[in-house]
Structures are given as structure tokens and as C-alpha cells.
Amino acid sequence: MSIEAVRKYFAEFGMDDRIQEFETSSATVALAAEALHCEEERIAKTLAFQKDDEVILIVVAGDQKIDNRKFKAYFQKRARMVAFDQVEEAVGHAAGGVRPFAVNEGVKIYLDISLQKFVTVFPACGSSNSAIELTIDELARYANSLAWVDVCKEVE
């Protein structure tokens, strides 16, 4: 799967024209923010975790880090990221382009409350040089998220 899968997914809603592709990489939060001319915290980064035999994606604000204590309290397991070389097989997208849309069947998606302070955010679209601007409500709807969670560290 790739950006084509995301284009097809958003075409179902008449939104594929909102996907942005860049001449430069947007594979990290810093690079995405530079390409989009926005603050790093508005990049909706998607993190992949392994929980027993399940893959969990958690979308968080770009300036956030997972709080292991909060993660374990919510998911009843210690946070363990999917290995870099296994991300594409587990999720359906390579690292640097992981997004919460058009993922492999069975992948569970959650949104962290750190995103709720923004009107719009920019998740990746399946390649290392793409993104889409979505409102928070659109993100929740199109990501088919299961719940809002609070699993990030407090930002000082």
C-alpha cells in the first residue's frame, strides 16, 4: 500500500484533491513542518505499537512523546513500538509515511488528546513526501479511530 491507496480511500469521499505532495521529504515531524510551513506540533504523527498479536496506531501531536505509564494504564501492556523494518508489513505503509488511513485489516487506531488543541492537523498520506490537512473531526472520522486516549507526556 502507498499513497495510491490513500488517494483511492479519500476519492470515495471526494477529498483526494486535498492530498499534498512535496518535492522534499516530509518523513519526519521537522521535515513535514518545513514542507507545510507550519508548527511541528500540528503534524499528526502516527506511531505503530505491537500489543501481543495486535498492531495499534496512535496519532499524536508532533511535539509529543509517549508516556509509558499512561500507555500501560490504558492498554494494560508496556509500550513496544513495531520494529522499523517490520512497519510496512504490519501496517501497510513504510516508516516515514505511516498514516491512519487505508491500513491493513485488523490494525486498531487511536487518537491522542494532544491533537484536540488544534483546529486542523497534517497526517501523512502513505509516502515520505505527502500529507493532508484535516480538521480534528475529519481526522477522527476518516481514521476510523476507536477512541480518544491520553497516552502522551505532559509538555513543559
C-alpha positions as CSV (number, residue, x, y, z in Angstrom):
1,M,0.0,0.0,0.0
2,S,1.1,3.6,-0.5
3,I,-0.1,7.0,-1.4
4,E,-2.2,5.4,-4.2
5,A,-4.2,3.5,-1.5
6,V,-4.8,6.8,0.4
7,R,-5.8,8.6,-2.8
8,K,-8.3,5.8,-3.6
9,Y,-9.6,5.9,0.0
10,F,-10.1,9.7,0.0
11,A,-11.6,9.6,-3.5
12,E,-14.5,7.7,-2.0
13,F,-15.3,10.9,-0.1
14,G,-14.4,13.4,-2.9
15,M,-11.3,14.5,-0.9
16,D,-8.4,13.1,-2.8
17,D,-7.6,16.5,-4.3
18,R,-6.7,17.7,-0.7
19,I,-3.6,15.4,-0.6
20,Q,-0.4,17.4,-0.9
21,E,2.8,16.0,-2.3
22,F,6.1,17.8,-1.8
23,E,9.4,18.0,-3.8
24,T,11.2,17.4,-0.5
25,S,10.8,14.7,2.2
26,S,8.2,15.0,4.9
27,A,9.3,11.8,6.6
28,T,10.0,13.4,10.0
29,V,8.0,15.9,12.0
30,A,10.6,18.6,11.4
31,L,10.7,17.9,7.6
32,A,6.9,17.8,7.4
33,A,6.5,21.1,9.3
34,E,9.1,22.7,7.0
35,A,7.4,21.4,3.8
36,L,4.0,22.6,5.1
37,H,5.2,25.9,6.6
38,C,3.5,25.1,9.9
39,E,4.4,24.4,13.5
40,E,5.8,20.9,14.3
41,E,3.1,20.3,16.9
42,R,0.4,20.5,14.1
43,I,2.0,17.4,12.3
44,A,-0.2,14.5,13.3
45,K,2.5,11.8,13.7
46,T,1.3,8.2,13.6
47,L,3.1,5.8,15.9
48,A,2.9,2.0,15.5
49,F,2.9,-0.3,18.5
50,Q,2.8,-4.1,19.0
51,K,0.4,-5.4,21.7
52,D,0.5,-9.1,21.8
53,D,-0.7,-10.1,18.3
54,E,-2.3,-6.7,17.6
55,V,-0.9,-3.7,15.9
56,I,-2.0,-0.4,17.3
57,L,-1.6,3.0,15.7
58,I,-1.7,6.1,17.9
59,V,-1.9,9.5,16.2
60,V,-0.3,12.2,18.4
61,A,0.6,15.9,18.0
62,G,4.1,16.3,16.5
63,D,5.7,17.7,19.7
64,Q,4.5,14.8,21.9
65,K,6.2,11.7,23.2
66,I,4.5,8.6,24.6
67,D,4.3,8.3,28.4
68,N,4.9,4.7,29.2
69,R,3.0,4.8,32.4
70,K,-0.1,6.2,30.7
71,F,0.2,3.8,27.8
72,K,0.4,0.8,30.2
73,A,-2.5,2.1,32.3
74,Y,-4.8,2.4,29.2
75,F,-3.6,-0.7,27.1
76,Q,-2.6,-2.9,30.0
77,K,0.7,-3.6,28.3
78,R,4.1,-1.8,28.1
79,A,4.5,0.4,25.0
80,R,6.6,-1.6,22.4
81,M,7.0,0.0,19.0
82,V,6.8,-2.1,15.9
83,A,10.4,-2.6,14.6
84,F,11.4,-0.2,11.9
85,D,11.9,-3.0,9.3
86,Q,8.5,-4.5,10.1
87,V,6.3,-1.4,10.0
88,E,5.3,-1.8,6.3
89,E,4.3,-5.4,6.7
90,A,2.5,-4.7,10.0
91,V,0.7,-1.5,9.0
92,G,0.6,-1.4,5.2
93,H,2.8,1.7,4.9
94,A,6.6,2.2,5.3
95,A,8.0,4.1,8.1
96,G,8.1,7.8,7.3
97,G,4.7,7.6,5.6
98,V,2.6,5.8,8.2
99,R,-0.8,7.3,8.3
100,P,-4.1,6.3,9.9
101,F,-5.9,5.7,6.6
102,A,-6.2,2.6,4.4
103,V,-4.2,0.4,6.8
104,N,-4.0,-3.4,6.9
105,E,-7.1,-5.1,8.2
106,G,-7.1,-5.5,12.0
107,V,-4.9,-2.5,12.8
108,K,-6.5,-0.6,15.6
109,I,-6.3,3.2,15.5
110,Y,-6.5,5.7,18.5
111,L,-6.1,9.4,18.6
112,D,-4.3,11.1,21.5
113,I,-6.0,14.1,23.1
114,S,-2.8,16.2,22.4
115,L,-4.4,16.8,18.9
116,Q,-7.6,18.3,20.3
117,K,-6.0,21.8,20.8
118,F,-5.8,22.3,17.1
119,V,-8.4,23.2,14.5
120,T,-6.6,21.3,11.8
121,V,-3.6,18.9,11.7
122,F,-1.5,17.3,9.0
123,P,-1.2,13.5,8.9
124,A,1.0,11.7,6.4
125,C,-0.6,10.1,3.3
126,G,1.4,6.9,2.7
127,S,4.7,8.3,1.3
128,S,7.7,10.1,2.7
129,N,6.6,13.3,0.9
130,S,2.9,13.7,1.4
131,A,0.2,15.0,3.8
132,I,-3.4,16.1,4.1
133,E,-4.8,18.9,6.2
134,L,-7.8,17.7,8.2
135,T,-10.0,19.2,10.9
136,I,-9.9,17.2,14.2
137,D,-13.4,15.9,13.4
138,E,-12.4,14.8,9.9
139,L,-9.3,13.0,11.3
140,A,-11.5,11.1,13.8
141,R,-14.0,10.2,11.1
142,Y,-11.6,9.2,8.3
143,A,-9.1,7.4,10.6
144,N,-12.0,5.3,11.9
145,S,-10.4,5.7,15.3
146,L,-11.7,3.6,18.2
147,A,-11.2,6.2,20.9
148,W,-9.5,9.3,22.1
149,V,-6.7,8.4,24.6
150,D,-4.4,10.3,26.9
151,V,-1.0,8.5,26.5
152,C,1.5,11.3,26.0
153,K,3.8,13.1,28.4
154,E,2.9,16.5,29.7
155,V,4.7,19.2,27.6
156,E,6.5,21.7,29.8
